[in-house]
Each structure stands twice: as structure tokens, then as C-alpha cells.
Amino acid sequence: MKLPRRQFLRLAAGAAALAVVSRIARAQAYPSRPVRIVVPFASGGATDIIARLMGQWLSERLGQQFVIDNRPGGGSSIGTEAVVRAPPDGYTLLLIGSSAAVNAAFYDKLHFNVVRDIAPVATIFHGPLVMVVNPSVPAKTVLEFIGYAKANPGKISMASGGSGTIGHVAGELFKMMTSINLVHVPYSSAGPVFSDLLSGQVQIMFPTTVASVEYVKAGRLRALAVTTATRSEALPDIPTVAEFVPGYESSVFYGLGAPKNTPAEIVDRLNKEINAGLADPKIKARLAGLGGMVLAGSPAEFGKLIADETEKWAKVVKFAGLKPD
């Protein structure tokens, strides 16, 4: 039987309205059971602290436990792949950071693509790395260090927490933009790398603010610059690299992601609650204590940040010919 046009339009409008109501109801019902936040690094680091901070906030706001699941390995790729393979229902989330943007080019056999396979939910944190040297290095400024490195090609060791880490590629970007030759020395953990940096076995490193600020304040390391486009509140007297090398910028960022095809209404609800947390003075102060600042934004803005950083680090990886050890 053929329906009259007016009746057909009424039925179509009713179906559309029902779909909208269904999506709203689903978002309001979420979460109805505990939610898992996969942290693709070991416990105790900045990623773990940020995940637990936001997990506690979301638990209090949404009435269900947000449980932290540490899945270290593969430079964050093991935990990331676990989320990519999870059901897209909002009950498995990912603490995603700068390493994911680097890994896209650094590892050539990943079984996923972060830009394609992870739905961005919300940015949380943005912070600098610090260009630090052992006090035995005679350079007091970035320009002096560049001159010192050019006068001693291949004789200065640049430490990192491992090949393909953000500290490594930040150093490679610096080398690329200044045409200097530093010898990369990768370490597997923070303890030995800082021990050797403090003793002068290696001369330069690009660690996070939270890992290095106490050494800088105690005079055991010399900070030449921070790597973000603007100065850091944690080290307000330290210039940026870009003040000497125009256009240089590298930083760490963290946010929350979910498997692709996670319902938009769930993503939007999580984004709203996370942004509310980032406006909370206690959370802002805690993140400032990690040497960075809150970075609230929409899912689309977080997606653009991930895509832009992935493209940027792919150029550095290709230029430097970086490969996993």
C-alpha cells in the first residue's frame, strides 16, 4: 500500500526523532559498568599519573569506576593495539600521547593506524621537554651549544630513554634544524640515563620537565632551553629553543581516545566531563606540577593535533633514517 506523502513524512520524522532520543538515552545510561583506561606504559610515570587523575574524576562524575590497566611494551604500541581491537562501546579507552604520533613512522609493521583506528575523545595535557646538558659542557646558551657541537662533530653524546621516544626525536629534530652531529645513546630506563648524564658520561638530553626540573634547580644539570613554542611556567627564566632556532617546537601531549566507531554521544559526554575536570583548580594544579598545562578541546581538535604531530614526526624519522633497535 502506498502511503500518502504527508503521512510518509510524518513517519519519517518520527523515526528520526526516535533515533535521536535513542542516542540521548544511550549517552545518559553510559556508563552502566566499570570502564577500563589502558595506559600503554608502566605504572608510576606521567602517563600513569594523568590517567589515574582523570580516571578518579570520571569515576566521581559518572558513578562507575574507571579502572587503570597498564599495558607497557613496544613504545606504547602493545597497549594501543589492545584498544584498537576492543569493542567500540565506550568501555575501553586509551591514554594516548606523543609516542603514538612517533610510532606511526618509526615502526613499519604496526597492525593499526592511530589516526584511522582511534577515535579522539579529549586532550588533557601539553608540556615541554627541556634541553639539558651536563655542567661540564661549556655552552651556556643554545647558540653557544650549536657552536660547540659544530667545533666537535661526532664527539658529543645525546642520551634518550630509548630509540623512537619523544626525547630522541626531539633531539633528532634539533640536529636536523641546526646541522650538527650528535651521537645518540639510547637507554632502557630513566635511572641509568640520568646517572650517566649527571656524571658526564653523556652530555645532552631532552627529558620531560617533571623528570629534570629538580636536577636543574639543584644546579646538577644546566637547562639551555625548553622545547615548546612558549616558555614554561615551571622554568619561567629558561628561554625556548625557538628563540635561537626559529620554527623549532617539540612537546609532549596526552589525551583520551577510544576504538573507532565508538558512538559519538559517548565520545561527546566523555569530552564534556574531561573538560569540566580540566577547569577544576585542583586538577589544573596537579597537571602544572607535572611541568605542563591543561589542554582542553573538542574531539575534532584532538584529532587534528594527533594527525599534525604524526605528519611532523614522520618527516623527522625519514630524514634521520631512524629504525627500531
Rosetta silent file (secondary structure, phi, psi, omega in degrees, C-alpha in Angstrom):
SEQUENCE: MKLPRRQFLRLAAGAAALAVVSRIARAQAYPSRPVRIVVPFASGGATDIIARLMGQWLSERLGQQFVIDNRPGGGSSIGTEAVVRAPPDGYTLLLIGSSAAVNAAFYDKLHFNVVRDIAPVATIFHGPLVMVVNPSVPAKTVLEFIGYAKANPGKISMASGGSGTIGHVAGELFKMMTSINLVHVPYSSAGPVFSDLLSGQVQIMFPTTVASVEYVKAGRLRALAVTTATRSEALPDIPTVAEFVPGYESSVFYGLGAPKNTPAEIVDRLNKEINAGLADPKIKARLAGLGGMVLAGSPAEFGKLIADETEKWAKVVKFAGLKPD
SCORE:     score description
SCORE:     0.000 S_00000001
   1 L     0.000  131.850 -179.652    0.000    0.000    0.000 S_00000001
   2 L   -86.986  123.513 -179.402    1.361    3.388   -0.961 S_00000001
   3 L   -77.481  143.799  171.694    1.308    5.925    1.876 S_00000001
   4 L   -59.829  149.137 -175.622    0.167    9.499    1.232 S_00000001
   5 H   -56.685  -43.184 -177.175    3.145   11.859    1.106 S_00000001
   6 H   -63.891  -41.095  179.913    2.113   13.753    4.269 S_00000001
   7 H   -67.772  -38.247  178.280    1.743   10.555    6.281 S_00000001
   8 H   -61.894  -43.608 -179.598    5.074    9.267    4.970 S_00000001
   9 H   -64.278  -38.143  178.311    6.842   12.461    6.020 S_00000001
  10 H   -63.812  -42.398  179.367    5.302   12.260    9.487 S_00000001
  11 H   -65.678  -41.195  178.835    6.500    8.670    9.897 S_00000001
  12 H   -63.291  -43.178  179.061    9.992    9.551    8.632 S_00000001
  13 H   -64.036  -39.259  179.226   10.215   12.493   11.031 S_00000001
  14 H   -64.859  -39.038  178.752    9.063   10.289   13.886 S_00000001
  15 H   -65.204  -41.528  178.744   11.701    7.683   13.092 S_00000001
  16 H   -63.244  -42.926  179.450   14.424   10.346   13.013 S_00000001
  17 H   -64.111  -38.207  179.472   13.239   11.759   16.325 S_00000001
  18 H   -63.695  -39.044  178.698   13.180    8.263   17.818 S_00000001
  19 H   -64.011  -41.721  178.717   16.783    7.727   16.719 S_00000001
  20 H   -62.894  -45.277  179.281   17.842   10.992   18.373 S_00000001
  21 H   -61.477  -39.918  179.720   16.016   10.061   21.582 S_00000001
  22 H   -63.126  -41.857  179.114   17.654    6.630   21.493 S_00000001
  23 H   -65.857  -41.363  178.740   21.130    8.166   21.169 S_00000001
  24 H   -63.474  -42.507  179.655   20.454   10.604   24.022 S_00000001
  25 H   -63.718  -39.389 -179.857   19.165    7.774   26.220 S_00000001
  26 H   -64.785  -41.554  179.488   22.233    5.684   25.440 S_00000001
  27 H   -65.461  -40.146 -179.409   24.553    8.552   26.396 S_00000001
  28 H   -68.921  -30.519  179.705   22.644    9.180   29.611 S_00000001
  29 H   -78.361  -18.466 -177.736   22.793    5.482   30.526 S_00000001
  30 L   -82.067  137.426   -6.808   26.558    5.364   29.960 S_00000001
  31 L   -92.041  147.717  179.030   28.432    4.025   31.810 S_00000001
  32 L  -106.329    0.823  176.485   26.465    1.176   33.342 S_00000001
  33 L  -153.465  170.268 -178.621   29.535   -0.839   34.337 S_00000001
  34 L   -57.514  148.285 -179.283   33.252   -0.154   35.042 S_00000001
  35 E  -113.354  138.907 -179.087   35.331    1.418   32.265 S_00000001
  36 E  -102.033  127.378  172.460   38.919    0.413   31.509 S_00000001
  37 E  -106.837  110.994  179.561   41.554    3.060   30.661 S_00000001
  38 E   -81.819  123.762  174.607   44.527    1.387   29.007 S_00000001
  39 E  -106.683  114.599 -173.117   47.822    3.141   29.751 S_00000001
  40 L   -81.089   29.808  177.281   50.432    1.829   27.272 S_00000001
  41 L  -139.940  166.477  178.539   53.298    2.404   29.711 S_00000001
  42 L   -67.769  161.814 -179.406   54.378    1.040   33.081 S_00000001
  43 L   -70.179  154.309  173.953   52.891    2.476   36.264 S_00000001
  44 L   102.380  -20.327 -179.508   54.431    5.453   38.019 S_00000001
  45 L   -86.272 -175.407 -177.999   55.229    7.724   35.081 S_00000001
  46 H   -61.526  -39.275 -179.883   53.495   10.864   33.855 S_00000001
  47 H   -61.725  -42.241 -179.116   51.064    8.893   31.674 S_00000001
  48 H   -66.228  -42.283  179.130   50.009    6.794   34.643 S_00000001
  49 H   -61.631  -45.890 -178.959   49.596    9.842   36.897 S_00000001
  50 H   -64.408  -43.331  179.970   47.457   11.646   34.320 S_00000001
  51 H   -61.965  -43.285 -178.556   45.302    8.573   33.666 S_00000001
  52 H   -69.844  -35.428  177.878   44.662    8.000   37.372 S_00000001
  53 H   -62.562  -48.890 -179.089   43.907   11.675   37.941 S_00000001
  54 H   -74.151  -32.382  177.779   41.301   11.770   35.174 S_00000001
  55 H   -62.402  -41.546  178.455   40.051    8.278   35.994 S_00000001
  56 H   -64.704  -41.814  179.191   39.232    9.331   39.542 S_00000001
  57 H   -61.556  -47.876 -178.443   37.467   12.457   38.262 S_00000001
  58 H   -65.865  -36.299  177.239   35.370   10.490   35.767 S_00000001
  59 H   -59.931  -43.954 -178.815   34.534    7.858   38.395 S_00000001
  60 H   -69.335  -36.781 -176.873   33.174   10.552   40.697 S_00000001
  61 H   -78.346  -35.268 -170.895   31.271   12.341   37.931 S_00000001
  62 H  -108.678   -2.613  170.523   29.794    9.323   36.142 S_00000001
  63 L    77.045   12.182  174.153   29.178    6.921   39.032 S_00000001
  64 L  -133.989  153.272  179.922   31.222    3.977   37.732 S_00000001
  65 L   -72.266  132.119  171.159   34.822    3.001   38.307 S_00000001
  66 E  -103.808  104.717 -169.674   37.326    3.994   35.616 S_00000001
  67 E   -94.418  132.683 -179.683   39.999    1.343   36.138 S_00000001
  68 E   -86.117  129.463 -179.504   43.613    1.868   35.009 S_00000001
  69 E  -123.372  101.258 -179.125   45.117   -1.000   33.009 S_00000001
  70 E   -78.712  123.151  179.681   48.880   -0.607   32.404 S_00000001
  71 L  -129.005   72.946 -177.480   49.977   -2.353   29.190 S_00000001
  72 L   -72.628  163.337  173.880   53.630   -1.377   28.560 S_00000001
  73 L   126.135  147.169  175.891   55.719   -2.517   25.621 S_00000001
  74 H    63.662   30.459  179.770   56.578   -1.699   22.030 S_00000001
  75 H    62.736   29.544 -179.765   56.921    2.009   22.694 S_00000001
  76 H    94.042   -2.765 -175.332   53.174    2.109   23.590 S_00000001
  77 H   -73.558  -28.971 -179.132   52.077    0.009   20.582 S_00000001
  78 H   -66.522  -49.092  178.362   51.028   -3.055   22.611 S_00000001
  79 H   -65.755  -37.863  179.874   48.525   -1.149   24.735 S_00000001
  80 H   -63.357  -44.274 -179.621   47.339    0.881   21.766 S_00000001
  81 H   -64.210  -33.531  177.866   46.623   -2.232   19.698 S_00000001
  82 H   -61.065  -36.733  178.982   44.638   -3.714   22.604 S_00000001
  83 H   -75.664  -40.156  177.652   42.314   -0.700   22.445 S_00000001
  84 H   -55.571  -38.532 -176.929   42.112   -0.752   18.646 S_00000001
  85 L   -84.395   -8.376 -176.546   40.870   -4.365   18.867 S_00000001
  86 L   -76.221  156.489  176.310   38.384   -3.677   21.707 S_00000001
  87 L   -60.031  139.676 -178.411   34.630   -3.306   21.146 S_00000001
  88 L   -84.337   63.462 -174.698   33.698    0.300   20.300 S_00000001
  89 L  -118.283    6.085  178.537   31.246    0.654   23.164 S_00000001
  90 L    87.219    0.968 -177.232   32.966    3.234   25.393 S_00000001
  91 L  -101.906    0.702  170.727   34.126    0.684   27.972 S_00000001
  92 E  -132.756  119.269 -177.428   37.735    0.522   26.779 S_00000001
  93 E  -121.760  166.478 -177.258   39.646    3.806   26.473 S_00000001
  94 E  -128.949  129.536  168.914   43.253    4.720   25.718 S_00000001
  95 E   -82.100  105.135 -172.520   45.578    7.234   27.351 S_00000001
  96 E  -106.865  140.483 -177.395   47.196    8.382   24.125 S_00000001
  97 E  -142.027 -166.168 -174.715   50.288   10.561   23.856 S_00000001
  98 H   -57.485  -33.506 -177.800   53.142   11.811   21.732 S_00000001
  99 H   -58.613  -34.089 -179.993   54.653    8.340   21.367 S_00000001
 100 H   -63.675  -36.845  179.464   51.701    7.255   19.234 S_00000001
 101 H   -69.100  -35.773  178.588   52.440   10.037   16.750 S_00000001
 102 H   -72.681  -43.468 -174.412   56.107    8.996   16.533 S_00000001
 103 H   -60.195  -29.749 -177.478   55.405    5.268   16.307 S_00000001
 104 H   -55.306  -33.954  178.125   53.310    5.648   13.160 S_00000001
 105 H  -102.364  -29.147 -174.488   56.510    6.234   11.162 S_00000001
 106 H   -69.967  -40.418  178.112   59.097    4.669   13.454 S_00000001
 107 L  -101.882  122.288 -175.658   57.593    1.163   13.335 S_00000001
 108 L   -93.730    2.845 -179.347   56.892   -0.045    9.800 S_00000001
 109 L  -127.127   31.619  175.307   54.926   -3.174   10.752 S_00000001
 110 L   -67.454  145.970  179.865   52.226   -1.871   13.082 S_00000001
 111 L   -94.063   18.903 -179.017   48.880   -3.615   12.701 S_00000001
 112 L  -155.248  166.427  174.636   46.970   -0.384   13.159 S_00000001
 113 L  -128.807  116.028 -173.445   46.971    3.286   12.259 S_00000001
 114 H   -59.211  -44.390 -178.717   46.274    5.609   15.194 S_00000001
 115 H   -61.197  -37.328 -177.432   44.795    8.391   13.061 S_00000001
 116 H   -85.394  -36.918 -166.557   42.458    5.900   11.357 S_00000001
 117 H  -103.936   -6.226  177.448   41.721    3.405   14.145 S_00000001
 118 E  -116.609  128.261  176.053   41.438    5.525   17.307 S_00000001
 119 E   -84.377  117.957  178.281   38.562    7.941   17.882 S_00000001
 120 E   -66.776  136.969 -179.767   39.907   11.077   19.624 S_00000001
 121 E  -108.927  -57.153 -177.182   37.946   11.930   22.763 S_00000001
 122 E  -163.801  141.474  169.214   39.692   14.800   24.553 S_00000001
 123 E   -79.047  154.207 -178.073   43.075   16.398   25.045 S_00000001
 124 E  -127.485  -46.894 -165.723   44.289   16.639   28.641 S_00000001
 125 E  -143.961  143.931  175.986   47.871   17.844   28.938 S_00000001
 126 E  -141.777  129.877 -177.538   50.544   19.657   26.953 S_00000001
 127 E  -152.887  165.898 -177.525   54.067   20.246   28.160 S_00000001
 128 E   -89.000  163.387  159.317   57.654   20.911   27.147 S_00000001
 129 E   -95.900  167.735  179.581   60.791   18.874   27.072 S_00000001
 130 E  -124.852  128.051  175.451   63.924   20.531   28.435 S_00000001
 131 E   -81.382  104.664 -176.444   67.228   20.752   26.597 S_00000001
 132 E  -118.456  148.348  177.347   69.661   19.963   29.423 S_00000001
 133 E  -130.818  156.523  171.904   73.428   19.487   29.462 S_00000001
 134 L   -66.078  141.157 -177.697   75.950   18.301   31.993 S_00000001
 135 L   -58.254  -16.492  177.709   77.589   21.351   33.680 S_00000001
 136 L   -71.454  -19.309  176.842   80.942   20.303   32.207 S_00000001
 137 L   -69.786  127.610 -173.769   79.665   21.369   28.784 S_00000001
 138 L   -71.963  -14.667 -176.674   80.987   24.927   28.309 S_00000001
 139 L   -72.188  134.859  176.818   77.886   26.217   26.490 S_00000001
 140 L  -107.471  -13.087  179.575   75.549   28.478   28.471 S_00000001
 141 L  -135.063  167.997  178.022   73.045   29.125   25.651 S_00000001
 142 H   -61.142  -43.904 -179.496   71.574   27.222   22.718 S_00000001
 143 H   -63.589  -39.618  177.402   73.672   29.214   20.251 S_00000001
 144 H   -64.633  -37.647  178.950   76.824   28.501   22.234 S_00000001
 145 H   -66.579  -41.256  178.479   75.947   24.809   22.261 S_00000001
 146 H   -59.603  -44.629  177.895   75.434   24.787   18.492 S_00000001
 147 H   -62.714  -41.127  179.464   78.859   26.381   18.058 S_00000001
 148 H   -64.545  -42.250 -179.704   80.415   23.900   20.486 S_00000001
 149 H   -66.648  -39.082  179.591   78.818   20.940   18.673 S_00000001
 150 H   -68.601  -28.299  177.537   79.995   22.172   15.261 S_00000001
 151 H   -80.589  -13.307 -178.602   83.522   22.506   16.630 S_00000001
 152 L  -134.037   59.864 -175.829   83.337   18.919   17.978 S_00000001
 153 L   -62.610  131.742  177.600   81.388   16.888   15.393 S_00000001
 154 L    74.244    7.114 -177.786   80.599   13.343   16.479 S_00000001
 155 L  -108.264   -5.369 -177.281   82.187   13.839   19.907 S_00000001
 156 L  -109.363  129.147 -177.819   79.082   14.820   21.905 S_00000001
 157 E   -95.734  131.355  177.567   76.701   12.113   23.154 S_00000001
 158 E  -108.928  113.598 -178.708   72.951   12.710   23.217 S_00000001
 159 E   -85.792  155.791  172.090   71.115   10.435   25.647 S_00000001
 160 E  -151.175  167.512  177.044   67.485    9.367   25.440 S_00000001
 161 L   -79.219    9.110  178.410   65.107    6.981   27.166 S_00000001
 162 L   142.791  152.754  178.439   65.162    4.779   24.063 S_00000001
 163 L   -62.749  133.194  179.125   65.118    4.876   20.295 S_00000001
 164 L    85.420   -1.631  175.640   61.915    6.397   18.956 S_00000001
 165 L   -73.826  164.435 -178.495   60.942    8.065   22.230 S_00000001
 166 H   -63.338  -34.988  177.099   59.802   11.679   22.138 S_00000001
 167 H   -65.265  -34.167  177.283   63.081   12.769   23.757 S_00000001
 168 H   -67.639  -52.517 -175.588   65.015   11.008   20.988 S_00000001
 169 H   -69.456  -28.182  174.695   63.090   12.501   18.072 S_00000001
 170 H   -62.150  -40.336  176.553   63.130   15.955   19.716 S_00000001
 171 H   -67.865  -38.022  178.174   66.920   15.714   19.662 S_00000001
 172 H   -65.992  -37.370  176.234   66.908   14.494   16.066 S_00000001
 173 H   -63.307  -41.274  178.000   64.733   17.452   15.084 S_00000001
 174 H   -62.560  -44.262  177.329   67.237   19.770   16.768 S_00000001
 175 H   -60.281  -44.167 -177.656   70.095   18.095   14.886 S_00000001
 176 H   -62.509  -41.912 -175.098   68.188   18.362   11.613 S_00000001
 177 H   -81.557  -15.733 -178.400   67.411   22.064   12.020 S_00000001
 178 H  -113.927   -4.700  179.138   70.908   23.060   13.180 S_00000001
 179 L    57.184   43.348  176.120   73.022   20.723   11.008 S_00000001
 180 L  -110.763  163.324 -176.824   75.030   19.414   13.955 S_00000001
 181 L  -116.318  105.886  175.157   76.305   15.900   14.595 S_00000001
 182 L  -115.485  144.916 -179.906   75.441   14.355   17.964 S_00000001
 183 E   -91.857  116.711 -178.883   75.882   10.664   18.781 S_00000001
 184 E   -76.447  130.312  177.589   72.615    9.150   20.009 S_00000001
 185 E  -123.444  101.062 -178.440   72.922    6.885   23.075 S_00000001
 186 E   -82.409  144.692  176.016   69.615    5.148   23.904 S_00000001
 187 L  -121.421  162.047 -178.102   68.833    3.804   27.393 S_00000001
 188 L   -97.367  -11.021 -179.798   66.109    1.443   28.516 S_00000001
 189 L  -155.579  164.753 -174.373   65.144    3.264   31.728 S_00000001
 190 H   -70.825  -34.031 -176.273   65.415    6.633   33.469 S_00000001
 191 H   -56.862  -58.671 -179.281   67.758    5.551   36.267 S_00000001
 192 H   -63.441  -36.157 -176.889   70.865    4.742   34.199 S_00000001
 193 H   -66.283  -43.006  179.650   70.353    7.596   31.738 S_00000001
 194 H   -72.152  -32.793  175.972   70.252   10.268   34.445 S_00000001
 195 H   -60.169  -45.534 -179.197   73.129    8.623   36.292 S_00000001
 196 H   -72.943  -33.763  177.648   75.305    8.867   33.186 S_00000001
 197 H   -67.691  -41.589 -179.693   74.112   12.379   32.337 S_00000001
 198 H   -68.505  -30.322 -179.305   74.865   13.611   35.861 S_00000001
 199 H   -87.972   -9.323  178.985   78.320   12.007   35.802 S_00000001
 200 L    89.358    7.395  175.355   79.158   13.386   32.360 S_00000001
 201 L   -64.781  -34.014  169.911   79.296   10.035   30.542 S_00000001
 202 L  -123.451  157.175 -167.877   76.767   11.594   28.138 S_00000001
 203 L  -108.980  -27.599 -173.802   76.481   15.332   27.618 S_00000001
 204 E  -142.255  152.189 -179.865   72.982   16.323   26.454 S_00000001
 205 E  -157.162  158.084  176.190   69.408   15.105   26.732 S_00000001
 206 L  -121.636   72.004 -179.735   65.826   16.226   26.027 S_00000001
 207 L   -84.656  174.619  173.868   63.852   14.877   29.038 S_00000001
 208 E   -73.269  161.944  177.714   60.443   15.950   30.302 S_00000001
 209 H   -61.217  -46.116 -175.461   60.166   18.817   32.740 S_00000001
 210 H   -62.898  -30.955 -178.986   58.928   16.600   35.559 S_00000001
 211 H   -79.636  -22.748 -170.513   61.936   14.274   35.166 S_00000001
 212 H  -117.378  -16.629 -168.976   64.566   17.017   35.061 S_00000001
 213 H   -61.167  -37.230 -179.046   63.355   20.112   36.889 S_00000001
 214 H   -68.237  -36.911  176.379   64.744   19.156   40.317 S_00000001
 215 H   -65.099  -37.998  179.163   68.195   18.471   38.850 S_00000001
 216 H   -66.655  -47.257 -178.263   68.076   21.855   37.106 S_00000001
 217 H   -65.010  -29.039  179.188   67.023   23.711   40.259 S_00000001
 218 L   -84.587   -4.324  179.398   69.781   21.972   42.231 S_00000001
 219 L    79.668   10.513 -178.913   72.389   23.002   39.655 S_00000001
 220 L   -83.845  -21.149  171.985   73.275   19.422   38.777 S_00000001
 221 L  -131.337  151.642  177.472   72.120   19.924   35.179 S_00000001
 222 E  -106.203  122.658  176.818   72.086   23.093   33.105 S_00000001
 223 E   -88.226  120.542  177.819   68.875   23.885   31.228 S_00000001
 224 E   -90.070  -32.287 -177.291   69.592   25.662   27.971 S_00000001
 225 E  -170.253  161.025  167.654   66.009   25.869   26.717 S_00000001
 226 E  -102.825  158.907 -168.287   62.529   24.408   26.760 S_00000001
 227 L   -98.036   -8.716  178.558   61.159   22.925   23.568 S_00000001
 228 L   -76.622  168.514 -177.896   57.636   24.336   23.396 S_00000001
 229 L   -68.833  -26.745  178.201   56.772   27.455   21.404 S_00000001
 230 L  -120.733  161.528 -178.420   56.281   29.441   24.621 S_00000001
 231 L   -67.396  157.966 -177.115   58.182   29.422   27.913 S_00000001
 232 L   -93.125  138.391  175.840   57.259   27.028   30.692 S_00000001
 233 L   -64.584  -27.562 -179.816   55.669   28.189   33.942 S_00000001
 234 L   -72.666  -27.287  179.519   57.810   25.579   35.717 S_00000001
 235 L  -136.183   66.432 -170.734   61.014   27.190   34.365 S_00000001
 236 L   -63.872  -22.008 -178.543   59.972   30.758   33.502 S_00000001
 237 L   -89.965   -3.452 -178.266   63.527   32.087   33.184 S_00000001
 238 L   -92.941  126.986 -179.004   64.589   29.447   30.666 S_00000001
 239 L   -70.918  171.675  174.069   64.210   30.517   27.004 S_00000001
 240 E   -91.044  156.596  174.746   62.670   28.406   24.271 S_00000001
 241 H   -60.093  -37.476 -176.377   64.742   26.675   21.622 S_00000001
 242 H   -63.478  -20.153  176.051   62.762   28.655   19.033 S_00000001
 243 H   -67.366  -18.227  178.919   64.238   31.914   20.362 S_00000001
 244 L  -116.187  -30.076  179.858   67.518   30.713   18.845 S_00000001
 245 L  -123.543   87.388 -174.442   66.327   28.222   16.208 S_00000001
 246 L   -54.128  132.292  178.092   63.210   29.779   14.610 S_00000001
 247 L    94.070  -10.679  179.871   60.436   27.287   13.968 S_00000001
 248 L   -73.328  135.698  174.178   61.678   24.616   16.361 S_00000001
 249 L  -160.999  130.505  169.837   58.960   23.042   18.528 S_00000001
 250 L  -148.395  147.789 -175.703   58.550   19.694   20.205 S_00000001
 251 E  -160.591  168.894  172.946   56.399   18.780   23.148 S_00000001
 252 E  -104.358  142.516  174.233   54.569   16.027   24.935 S_00000001
 253 E  -137.328  151.685  176.286   50.806   15.766   24.828 S_00000001
 254 E  -138.084  146.050  177.175   48.335   13.381   26.392 S_00000001
 255 E  -159.589 -175.208 -178.262   44.657   12.799   25.841 S_00000001
 256 E  -113.547  135.926  177.093   41.984   10.142   25.834 S_00000001
 257 E  -127.987  174.050  179.966   40.989    8.035   22.841 S_00000001
 258 E  -146.866  164.270  175.912   38.617    5.163   22.102 S_00000001
 259 E   -58.816  146.945  177.860   38.233    2.499   19.410 S_00000001
 260 L   -58.479  153.475 -178.248   36.943    3.889   16.121 S_00000001
 261 L    72.925    9.401  169.863   33.164    3.788   15.698 S_00000001
 262 L   -61.492  132.963 -175.832   32.608    4.437   19.409 S_00000001
 263 L   -51.436  134.976 -176.330   29.195    6.190   19.494 S_00000001
 264 H   -59.486  -34.587 -178.158   29.527    9.943   19.092 S_00000001
 265 H   -67.394  -32.201  176.472   27.215   10.634   22.006 S_00000001
 266 H   -72.407  -43.530  176.471   29.524    8.672   24.348 S_00000001
 267 H   -57.874  -45.531 -178.337   32.604   10.451   22.987 S_00000001
 268 H   -65.450  -37.194  179.860   30.893   13.808   23.454 S_00000001
 269 H   -67.691  -43.911  177.409   29.848   13.002   27.011 S_00000001
 270 H   -61.528  -41.530  179.354   33.369   11.936   27.968 S_00000001
 271 H   -60.779  -43.569 -179.705   34.760   15.062   26.314 S_00000001
 272 H   -62.141  -44.744 -177.061   32.380   17.269   28.289 S_00000001
 273 H   -70.307  -38.086  178.305   33.255   15.632   31.612 S_00000001
 274 H   -65.831  -43.542  178.492   37.020   15.715   30.960 S_00000001
 275 H   -62.798  -34.009  175.381   36.895   19.403   30.018 S_00000001
 276 H   -64.890  -39.102  177.743   34.969   20.061   33.239 S_00000001
 277 H   -65.347  -37.592 -179.258   37.769   18.317   35.126 S_00000001
 278 H   -69.729  -16.677  175.227   40.412   20.392   33.384 S_00000001
 279 L   -88.678   -7.648 -179.607   38.663   23.516   34.665 S_00000001
 280 L   -75.576  128.414 -176.407   38.885   22.243   38.242 S_00000001
 281 H   -57.444  -36.350 -178.224   41.591   24.149   40.205 S_00000001
 282 H   -67.722  -42.422  179.536   42.922   21.019   41.926 S_00000001
 283 H   -68.977  -40.449  177.858   43.393   19.126   38.668 S_00000001
 284 H   -59.759  -41.983 -179.820   44.934   22.172   36.992 S_00000001
 285 H   -66.640  -39.281  179.751   47.401   22.492   39.866 S_00000001
 286 H   -65.495  -41.518  178.620   48.288   18.799   39.729 S_00000001
 287 H   -68.891  -35.506  175.806   48.955   18.961   35.982 S_00000001
 288 H   -62.385  -33.051  177.879   51.005   22.134   36.467 S_00000001
 289 L   -66.087  -18.201  175.580   53.091   20.117   38.917 S_00000001
 290 L   -88.005    2.943  175.596   53.994   17.829   36.001 S_00000001
 291 L    89.498   11.353 -179.290   55.510   20.822   34.246 S_00000001
 292 L  -132.636 -156.223 -178.547   52.783   21.445   31.702 S_00000001
 293 E  -142.692  160.820  177.473   49.337   22.878   31.318 S_00000001
 294 E   -68.388  151.376 -179.115   45.809   21.688   30.653 S_00000001
 295 L  -137.838   73.045 -179.789   44.802   21.455   27.018 S_00000001
 296 L   -72.580  151.286  178.639   41.024   21.310   26.812 S_00000001
 297 L   178.271  178.891 -179.499   39.390   20.996   23.422 S_00000001
 298 L   -84.107  164.286  173.251   36.912   19.152   21.224 S_00000001
 299 H   -56.080  -39.642 -179.538   37.382   15.631   19.835 S_00000001
 300 H   -64.309  -39.230  178.700   37.990   17.163   16.409 S_00000001
 301 H   -66.520  -38.310  177.034   40.728   19.423   17.778 S_00000001
 302 H   -66.464  -40.117  177.539   42.432   16.471   19.444 S_00000001
 303 H   -60.289  -40.542  178.917   42.183   14.513   16.197 S_00000001
 304 H   -66.264  -39.881  178.122   43.867   17.339   14.316 S_00000001
 305 H   -60.474  -46.100  179.679   46.661   17.504   16.908 S_00000001
 306 H   -61.650  -45.526 -179.096   47.349   13.772   16.550 S_00000001
 307 H   -63.611  -43.652 -179.179   47.325   13.993   12.738 S_00000001
 308 H   -64.613  -43.681  179.915   49.594   17.059   12.680 S_00000001
 309 H   -67.203  -37.094  177.596   52.088   15.520   15.114 S_00000001
 310 H   -62.008  -43.979  178.756   52.089   12.237   13.187 S_00000001
 311 H   -65.355  -42.190 -178.809   52.914   14.071    9.958 S_00000001
 312 H   -61.708  -50.084 -175.468   55.604   16.166   11.646 S_00000001
 313 H   -73.316  -24.803  175.309   57.472   13.266   13.252 S_00000001
 314 H   -61.779  -37.251  178.471   57.228   11.152   10.098 S_00000001
 315 H   -66.250  -41.042 -179.906   59.390   13.759    8.349 S_00000001
 316 H   -67.632  -44.912  179.811   61.982   13.664   11.141 S_00000001
 317 H   -59.026  -44.476 -179.239   62.041    9.850   11.242 S_00000001
 318 H   -66.933  -45.347 -177.769   62.520    9.722    7.461 S_00000001
 319 H   -61.294  -44.219 -176.367   65.170   12.460    7.389 S_00000001
 320 H   -83.846   -8.790 -178.997   67.223   10.884   10.188 S_00000001
 321 L    64.553   39.195 -174.806   66.698    7.339    8.917 S_00000001
 322 L   -75.412  139.122  178.031   65.520    6.178   12.335 S_00000001
 323 L  -139.303  151.368  175.318   64.816    2.474   12.900 S_00000001
 324 L   -60.386  148.444  179.092   63.950    0.405   15.979 S_00000001
 325 L   -66.696    0.000    0.000   66.995   -1.134   17.706 S_00000001
